[in-house]
Amino acid sequence: MIISYKPNGVCAKEIQFEVKDDIVQSVAFIGGCPGNATGVANLVKGMEIREVITRLQGIPCRHRQTSCPDQLAQALKEHYQYL
């Protein structure tokens, strides 16, 4: 099942992701920087949710306190209720 998340404070308008048995199956960023978004999506495919959150949360983008990778971590935390 593909889950949709509306990120805050970034260029991407939506993050779509699919997880099965705590493993990220796919990620797609709608909008934002296509090269970076595709790179992040490819890197996290096959990773456990906790590992993705640990690696990506808190990453800023320029003057912002968040980024597309950070918003993906927030989406996973929110949906799967990880701390």
C-alpha positions as CSV (number, residue, x, y, z in Angstrom):
1,M,0.0,0.0,0.0
2,I,1.4,3.4,-1.0
3,I,1.2,6.0,1.7
4,S,1.1,9.7,0.9
5,Y,2.6,12.4,3.2
6,K,2.4,16.2,2.8
7,P,5.8,17.6,3.8
8,N,6.3,21.0,5.5
9,G,9.0,23.6,4.8
10,V,10.4,22.0,1.6
11,C,10.1,22.3,-2.1
12,A,8.5,18.8,-2.5
13,K,4.7,18.9,-2.4
14,E,4.2,15.2,-1.5
15,I,6.2,12.2,-0.5
16,Q,4.8,8.8,-1.4
17,F,6.3,5.6,0.1
18,E,5.6,2.0,0.6
19,V,6.9,-0.2,3.4
20,K,6.5,-3.9,3.9
21,D,7.7,-5.7,7.1
22,D,9.5,-2.6,8.3
23,I,11.5,-2.4,5.0
24,V,11.2,0.6,2.7
25,Q,10.0,-0.8,-0.7
26,S,9.8,2.5,-2.6
27,V,9.9,6.3,-2.1
28,A,8.8,9.1,-4.6
29,F,9.1,12.8,-4.0
30,I,6.6,14.9,-5.9
31,G,8.2,18.2,-6.7
32,G,11.5,19.5,-5.3
33,C,15.0,18.7,-6.7
34,P,14.6,15.7,-8.9
35,G,18.2,14.5,-8.8
36,N,18.5,14.7,-5.0
37,A,15.0,13.2,-4.5
38,T,15.7,10.3,-6.8
39,G,19.1,9.7,-5.1
40,V,17.5,9.6,-1.6
41,A,14.7,7.4,-2.9
42,N,17.2,4.9,-4.4
43,L,19.5,4.9,-1.3
44,V,16.7,4.1,1.2
45,K,15.1,1.4,-0.9
46,G,15.6,-1.9,1.0
47,M,16.5,-0.2,4.3
48,E,14.8,-0.8,7.6
49,I,12.5,2.1,8.7
50,R,14.6,2.7,11.9
51,E,17.8,3.0,9.9
52,V,16.3,5.5,7.5
53,I,15.0,7.6,10.3
54,T,18.3,7.5,12.2
55,R,20.3,8.5,9.1
56,L,17.9,11.2,7.7
57,Q,16.3,13.0,10.6
58,G,17.5,16.5,11.4
59,I,19.2,17.1,8.0
60,P,18.7,20.8,7.1
61,C,18.5,22.3,3.6
62,R,20.3,25.7,3.3
63,H,18.6,28.1,5.7
64,R,15.7,25.8,6.5
65,Q,15.6,23.7,9.6
66,T,14.3,20.7,7.6
67,S,14.9,19.1,4.2
68,C,13.3,16.5,1.9
69,P,15.3,13.7,3.6
70,D,14.3,15.0,7.0
71,Q,10.7,15.1,5.9
72,L,10.9,11.5,4.8
73,A,12.1,10.6,8.2
74,Q,9.2,12.6,9.8
75,A,6.7,10.8,7.5
76,L,8.0,7.4,8.5
77,K,8.1,8.3,12.2
78,E,4.5,9.6,12.0
79,H,3.1,6.8,10.1
80,Y,4.9,4.0,12.0
81,Q,5.0,5.8,15.3
82,Y,8.7,5.4,15.8
83,L,10.5,7.8,18.1
